[in-house]
Amino acid sequence: MDRAVTVACAQVEPVILDRERTLDRLEEVAAEAAGTGAELVVFPETFVPVYPSSRWAKAFAGWQDEGVKETFARLAQNSVAVGSAAEQRLGACARELGIWLVTGVNEVDAERSGTIYNALLYHAPDGSLALHHRKLVPTNHERLVWGQGDGRGLHAVETGFGRLGGLVCWENYMPLARFALYESGVEIYVASTADDGDEWQATLVHLARESRAYVVSPCAFQRASSYPDDFPLRAELDGAGVLGRGGSAILAPGGAYLAGPLYDEEGILYAELDPARLLAERQRFDPVGHYHRPDVLRLGVNPTVRAAGETPR
């Protein structure tokens, strides 16, 4: 890291299945965070326009369920395509506030929109899309909703204050994906998620200790009462209260909490990241430096962009 930086980890609810109003919400929260001095603002996994809760996404296993078809169509119509007006809004937000903005989105390909991806979009202060990562393997019920990602985003980018990169939710249990980030010099590690379990906090501590990087983990927060009345799978929400209780947190390179975890409410977590603390923790363990044996162990990454419908080689 080149200097200290204040980061913001946003645990806020989207306007469910409404992309434009969710982007309005994002702009408001990002402006609030930037107003407090944050230079990096991070939003949860598929914040735009909603994380597909297992409470209702399990219904996607239905073969001819009209409600499922309607829900998928609505999710796709409110997803974000790179180069679209929605993605450009994210870039404009980063540019106008002078921040790095990391947003979890449901993403569709502009030319082939029949497959939805779980993506992290990193916009630089000049508004450009600096990094685009698609979740490699959707987890459990998510495989009924999203396609598989590719290796284009398995690296960190330079920000001017430190090298930034990350993975989505249970991708963080993929050792080789983590190591790809380590080899690219990640110093601020985004672990965007919808996992609100207590066990996830142990994962965050491990990530921080293994990477010897700062870990910023925004977690999805959503309530059944926030779904629109015309949600096609509303019957699946009967009797439900909180569908995702959050658990957002910011951790230091040794695994200590700097902020959070935050549960059962909306909020913005802040922390100042000190480069000296990162270096101090790497004295005993540097996963790609003095605690690595590249003469024995090597990782190969295929960064090729995988188009929708393309057969993997």
Buried (B, 14 or more C-beta within 10 A) or exposed (E): BEEBBBBBBBBBBBBBBBBBBBBEBBBEBBBBBBEEEBBBBBBBBBBBBBBBBBBBBBBBEEEEBEBBEBBBEBBBEBBBBBEBEBBBBBBBBBBBBEBBBBBBBBBBBEEEBEBBBBBBBBBBBEBEBBBBBBBBBBBEBBBBBBBBBBBBBBBBBEBEBBBBBBBBBBBBBBEEBBBBBBBBBBBBBBBBBBBBEEEBBEBBBBBBBBBBBBBBBBBBBBBBEBBEEEBBBBEBBEEBEBBBBBBBBBBBBBBEBBBBBBBEEEBBBBBEBBBEBBBBBBEEBBBBEEEBEEEEEEBEBEEEEBEBEEEEE
